[in-house]
């Protein structure tokens, strides 16, 4: 079958809209008609070469849609179901899966087609790699069953799409990775889609103080609407001065939890230095390949910790439904996170706006 998709072929070049071929679903595979897909910084990093991977490919990994067909042995969804998809698919048999960490699955090859098989997607007879095993900037997706979760049909698919990455990553960073405690103090560096989600997760967890730090004043105003109690303007010309000193002053000696929601070593370092004794710094954003993080080891004597975070330490088939319950209860705002809606032909414009920091979350819509 045919579908229009945004194809990436070369670092530094715009994506092009092509009509690709999509195979029929095989056992454990699901064909989804894409309704919406959020635009994530990981897509932009990949297009700029900061995150390496095979090409040609169709990017996109934050989608929602409607099931059109299922392969043999698929039991969790059926034709007509509304679903969201996430890159955290899993084999269910490796040590990480069996220890309750499917997002760290060690054998996701079990969710891919075998070498030599007909590819799931192709262009003019040439195999296209599925970015994140999803390739969601396409009118249709063919994915492994564990990548999708059925959701209630009364939830807008544009809003639900954000749970596929930004919300799962950010809210999960606060609730699952850091385990933010009620009454604690939190700092969030970078308040794009991921940072706003961290703020909402910290608010849901009952944090007493949530301090947002960003270079763009308008984004700090947005952060307040999602739960930030204080804001600091970053950058060398900031009237707030050095963010570490400002954070320590605001929090009375340092925050309990700090999150780098961008993936910049300088921000990760500031997260670590701004902690109170026994505090935890969480690197949520993807630091580009080849960059290094160096910190003063003396801070470790105050029993500070620094940790990574992959996709919000999620159990997607459980957590995603919890987050959508929060949404329906009015405790998690997905609708207001979407600042721009665009068609597939505007994909390069969306990349540019996100890279410049002008938007919180753009969603590519297909209907």
WOBELFEN-V747215 format. One line per field, one symbol per residue. phi: phi as a letter, one per 30 degrees, with the letter a starting at -180 (. if undefined). psi: psi as a letter, one per 40 degrees, with the letter a starting at -180 (. if undefined). burial: # if it has 9 or more other C-alpha atoms within 8 Angstrom, else .. Layout:
BEGIN
phi=???
psi=???
burial=???
END
This chain:
BEGIN
phi=.cadbcccbadicddcdbcccbdddceicbcbddcabdccddddeddcidccadbdacdjbbcbabdcabdeidbdbbejddbcbbdddadibdddddcibddcecbdedccddejdeddbabhicdcdddhibhcdadbbcbdeddcbdbdddceddddedddbededdddeddcddheceidcbbbcjbdedddddeddddddjedbbccbadcedddddeddckdcbbbddjdcdddieddddddddcikkcdbbbcccjbedddddedddddeidbcbccdddeejdccbbddddddchdbbbdbchihdcedcdedddddedddicbccedddcbcbdedcedddedddddidbdacbdccb
psi=iiihihhhdhheiiiihihihhiihaheihhhhhdihihidddddddeedhiiiiiihahfgiiahhdiiiiehediiheihiiiiefiideeidddeefgdefhefedeeiiiheihidiihfehhhhhhffdgefidiihiideeihhiieehhddddddedcdddddddddddddfhiheiihhhhhfaddddddddddddefidhhhhhiehdddddddddeehdiihhaideheeahddddddddefeiidhhhhedfhdddddddddeiiieihhhhdihhiheiihhihedddeefiihiihhfffigdedddddddddddeeehhddedhehhiideedddddddddeeeidhihhie.
burial=..#######.....#.#######.#..#############..#########...#################..#..###.###########..#.###..#####..#..#.#.....#####....##################.#####.....######################.#...########################.######....##..##.###.#####.....##.#######.#.#############.######.###############..........#...####..########..###.##.##....###..###.####..##.##.###.#.########.
END
